[in-house]
Amino acid sequence: MKAKVWVSLDRPVFQEGENVAGRVNVDSQEYIQAEEVRVESRVLEHYRELVTVRRGDQTTQEWQDRTGELFKRFVRVSAPTDFGTGLKTFPFEVNIPPHRPTRTGGTIEYSLKGVVAVKGRPDVVGEINVSFAPAVAPAPVAPTPIPMPLTIPPSTPAPAAGQPPAWPYAVPPAPAPALGATSVGGARAPGGRASRCGGTCGRGRTCR
């Protein structure tokens, strides 16, 4: 069949988790009846495995290269169509989930294959590998501190401008004197009589 298929990508490297965008290009030199044009995405793991090999009468162990398929998805990018001579392109966008090796020493390969399925004839294909960069985690954002408002008890009015704060913001007042103890005006004299300080003696009279 005189036709060539290749896949071109919009960027050389994509971030893990984002969609891969590109085009399937078909250059035909003859008339082709295509059943569909599709993109096949695959994730392969390449690794080495120690196996037992028997050669004649001897049994030995040796390392052999292995390939395992971890992911496969087909996406149709065109319904049945007829190709004449010339170049045609089919844009596509597919998602390939990120994978990690499942075996020690394994490597991951991401690939895309453009396929033109031809009725009654072999498919025309073109393949390309896809490179991914690890996704960048967003920088942590420090929480914004919330200022705590000053709560004043309802029973205590807020201090006026330029005035010292009242209790409970200032030193609490001294407790009231007990009966028979020293009054605010001065010390009580023996026998319940106050000293000559303007206080009141025990009989309710003002000291002189």
GUTORLUM-610952 format. One record per residue (C-alpha): x, y, z; residue in one letter. Coordinates in nm, 3 decimals, padded with zeros to 5 digits. Layout:
LUMLO      east     north        up   r
LUMLO         X         Y         Z   A
...
***
This chain:
LUMLO      east     north        up   r
LUMLO    00.000    00.000    00.000   M
LUMLO    00.140    00.335   -00.101   K
LUMLO    00.065    00.532    00.212   A
LUMLO    00.255    00.662    00.511   K
LUMLO    00.126    00.737    00.861   V
LUMLO    00.308    00.922    01.139   W
LUMLO    00.211    01.091    01.465   V
LUMLO    00.322    01.443    01.556   S
LUMLO    00.280    01.591    01.903   L
LUMLO    00.205    01.950    01.997   D
LUMLO    00.488    01.957    02.250   R
LUMLO    00.802    01.748    02.308   P
LUMLO    00.725    01.702    02.681   V
LUMLO    00.393    01.691    02.869   F
LUMLO    00.318    01.714    03.238   Q
LUMLO    00.203    01.395    03.408   E
LUMLO   -00.175    01.384    03.424   G
LUMLO   -00.245    01.631    03.143   E
LUMLO   -00.389    01.535    02.806   N
LUMLO   -00.156    01.459    02.517   V
LUMLO   -00.248    01.654    02.204   A
LUMLO   -00.123    01.594    01.853   G
LUMLO   -00.213    01.487    01.501   R
LUMLO   -00.227    01.169    01.296   V
LUMLO   -00.082    01.247    00.954   N
LUMLO   -00.171    01.032    00.653   V
LUMLO    00.014    01.076    00.324   D
LUMLO   -00.145    00.856    00.059   S
LUMLO   -00.026    00.792   -00.296   Q
LUMLO   -00.332    00.589   -00.396   E
LUMLO   -00.703    00.561   -00.327   Y
LUMLO   -00.774    00.409    00.017   I
LUMLO   -01.101    00.310    00.180   Q
LUMLO   -01.040    00.349    00.554   A
LUMLO   -01.277    00.200    00.811   E
LUMLO   -01.147    00.439    01.074   E
LUMLO   -00.848    00.639    01.194   V
LUMLO   -00.761    00.581    01.559   R
LUMLO   -00.495    00.646    01.820   V
LUMLO   -00.372    00.363    02.040   E
LUMLO   -00.205    00.467    02.366   S
LUMLO   -00.001    00.216    02.565   R
LUMLO    00.209    00.207    02.880   V
LUMLO    00.479   -00.059    02.883   L
LUMLO    00.717   -00.172    03.153   E
LUMLO    01.058   -00.308    03.057   H
LUMLO    01.245   -00.517    03.309   Y
LUMLO    01.485   -00.809    03.345   R
LUMLO    01.387   -01.142    03.494   E
LUMLO    01.596   -01.433    03.615   L
LUMLO    01.470   -01.747    03.447   V
LUMLO    01.572   -02.111    03.440   T
LUMLO    01.686   -02.232    03.098   V
LUMLO    01.748   -02.590    02.997   R
LUMLO    02.000   -02.654    02.721   R
LUMLO    02.051   -03.021    02.648   G
LUMLO    02.128   -03.199    02.972   D
LUMLO    02.220   -02.879    03.156   Q
LUMLO    01.996   -02.639    03.345   T
LUMLO    02.117   -02.286    03.405   T
LUMLO    01.976   -01.952    03.514   Q
LUMLO    02.010   -01.637    03.311   E
LUMLO    01.866   -01.286    03.294   W
LUMLO    01.621   -01.218    03.013   Q
LUMLO    01.456   -00.897    02.898   D
LUMLO    01.081   -00.880    02.946   R
LUMLO    00.808   -00.634    02.854   T
LUMLO    00.472   -00.608    03.027   G
LUMLO    00.171   -00.398    02.923   E
LUMLO    00.031   -00.187    03.207   L
LUMLO   -00.223    00.024    03.015   F
LUMLO   -00.395    00.033    02.675   K
LUMLO   -00.664    00.259    02.529   R
LUMLO   -00.798    00.310    02.174   F
LUMLO   -00.950    00.643    02.068   V
LUMLO   -01.119    00.689    01.730   R
LUMLO   -01.029    01.021    01.565   V
LUMLO   -01.213    00.968    01.236   S
LUMLO   -01.514    00.771    01.114   A
LUMLO   -01.494    00.565    00.791   P
LUMLO   -01.350    00.782    00.516   T
LUMLO   -01.197    00.755    00.170   D
LUMLO   -00.848    00.881    00.101   F
LUMLO   -00.734    01.018   -00.227   G
LUMLO   -00.378    01.115   -00.297   T
LUMLO   -00.219    01.378   -00.080   G
LUMLO   -00.177    01.462    00.289   L
LUMLO   -00.452    01.462    00.549   K
LUMLO   -00.424    01.532    00.921   T
LUMLO   -00.648    01.428    01.209   F
LUMLO   -00.610    01.612    01.542   P
LUMLO   -00.652    01.419    01.865   F
LUMLO   -00.630    01.456    02.241   E
LUMLO   -00.589    01.157    02.472   V
LUMLO   -00.513    01.102    02.839   N
LUMLO   -00.243    00.861    02.951   I
LUMLO   -00.238    00.811    03.329   P
LUMLO    00.107    00.819    03.492   P
LUMLO    00.256    00.485    03.596   H
LUMLO    00.548    00.372    03.810   R
LUMLO    00.757    00.055    03.769   P
LUMLO    00.614   -00.248    03.945   T
LUMLO    00.945   -00.438    03.943   R
LUMLO    01.289   -00.356    04.073   T
LUMLO    01.497   -00.198    03.800   G
LUMLO    01.197   -00.162    03.569   G
LUMLO    01.147    00.131    03.331   T
LUMLO    00.825    00.282    03.194   I
LUMLO    00.760    00.359    02.828   E
LUMLO    00.465    00.566    02.701   Y
LUMLO    00.374    00.529    02.335   S
LUMLO    00.112    00.646    02.084   L
LUMLO    00.029    00.469    01.761   K
LUMLO   -00.167    00.621    01.475   G
LUMLO   -00.363    00.358    01.284   V
LUMLO   -00.548    00.378    00.954   V
LUMLO   -00.767    00.066    00.942   A
LUMLO   -00.809   -00.028    00.577   V
LUMLO   -01.091   -00.253    00.464   K
LUMLO   -00.958   -00.586    00.337   G
LUMLO   -00.594   -00.477    00.363   R
LUMLO   -00.329   -00.447    00.637   P
LUMLO   -00.350   -00.143    00.864   D
LUMLO   -00.117    00.146    00.802   V
LUMLO    00.047    00.255    01.127   V
LUMLO    00.294    00.504    01.269   G
LUMLO    00.423    00.512    01.628   E
LUMLO    00.589    00.763    01.856   I
LUMLO    00.704    00.769    02.219   N
LUMLO    00.566    01.028    02.461   V
LUMLO    00.779    01.201    02.724   S
LUMLO    00.632    01.313    03.055   F
LUMLO    00.772    01.543    03.324   A
LUMLO    00.670    01.486    03.688   P
LUMLO    00.380    01.702    03.794   A
LUMLO    00.489    01.999    04.005   V
LUMLO    00.318    02.007    04.343   A
LUMLO    00.180    02.350    04.439   P
LUMLO    00.369    02.534    04.710   A
LUMLO    00.197    02.517    05.049   P
LUMLO    00.015    02.833    05.145   V
LUMLO    00.049    02.946    05.505   A
LUMLO   -00.287    03.009    05.670   P
LUMLO   -00.374    03.372    05.731   T
LUMLO   -00.387    03.446    06.106   P
LUMLO   -00.729    03.557    06.224   I
LUMLO   -00.710    03.851    06.471   P
LUMLO   -00.895    03.781    06.793   M
LUMLO   -01.119    04.074    06.900   P
LUMLO   -01.086    04.210    07.252   L
LUMLO   -01.392    04.094    07.443   T
LUMLO   -01.504    04.323    07.725   I
LUMLO   -01.745    04.176    07.980   P
LUMLO   -02.090    04.338    07.958   P
LUMLO   -02.074    04.439    08.326   S
LUMLO   -01.754    04.637    08.273   T
LUMLO   -01.776    04.940    08.043   P
LUMLO   -01.491    05.007    07.806   A
LUMLO   -01.247    05.270    07.933   P
LUMLO   -01.292    05.619    07.796   A
LUMLO   -01.024    05.776    07.579   A
LUMLO   -00.730    05.893    07.787   G
LUMLO   -00.857    05.725    08.105   Q
LUMLO   -00.690    05.432    08.281   P
LUMLO   -00.870    05.100    08.236   P
LUMLO   -01.115    04.996    08.504   A
LUMLO   -01.125    04.662    08.676   W
LUMLO   -01.071    04.390    08.561   P
LUMLO   -00.800    04.568    08.356   Y
LUMLO   -00.651    04.761    08.653   A
LUMLO   -00.548    04.655    08.999   V
LUMLO   -00.859    04.529    09.183   P
LUMLO   -00.988    04.745    09.474   P
LUMLO   -00.907    04.643    09.830   A
LUMLO   -01.177    04.439    10.003   P
LUMLO   -01.413    04.619    10.245   A
LUMLO   -01.291    04.612    10.609   P
LUMLO   -01.456    04.362    10.838   A
LUMLO   -01.663    04.475    11.132   L
LUMLO   -01.436    04.596    11.411   G
LUMLO   -01.132    04.623    11.181   A
LUMLO   -00.942    04.931    11.071   T
LUMLO   -01.149    05.173    10.859   S
LUMLO   -01.026    05.356    10.553   V
LUMLO   -00.971    05.678    10.749   G
LUMLO   -00.731    05.543    11.010   G
LUMLO   -00.647    05.269    11.260   A
LUMLO   -00.897    05.183    11.531   R
LUMLO   -00.787    05.242    11.889   A
LUMLO   -00.819    04.974    12.153   P
LUMLO   -01.170    04.938    12.293   G
LUMLO   -01.336    05.015    11.960   G
LUMLO   -01.238    05.385    11.955   R
LUMLO   -01.066    05.529    11.652   A
LUMLO   -00.756    05.743    11.661   S
LUMLO   -00.778    06.117    11.598   R
LUMLO   -00.778    06.080    11.226   C
LUMLO   -01.130    06.169    11.131   G
LUMLO   -01.252    05.810    11.161   G
LUMLO   -01.555    05.683    11.346   T
LUMLO   -01.534    05.499    11.672   C
LUMLO   -01.730    05.198    11.763   G
LUMLO   -02.012    05.412    11.920   R
LUMLO   -02.089    05.588    11.593   G
LUMLO   -01.921    05.915    11.699   R
LUMLO   -01.665    06.103    11.501   T
LUMLO   -01.319    06.109    11.656   C
LUMLO   -01.180    06.447    11.740   R
***
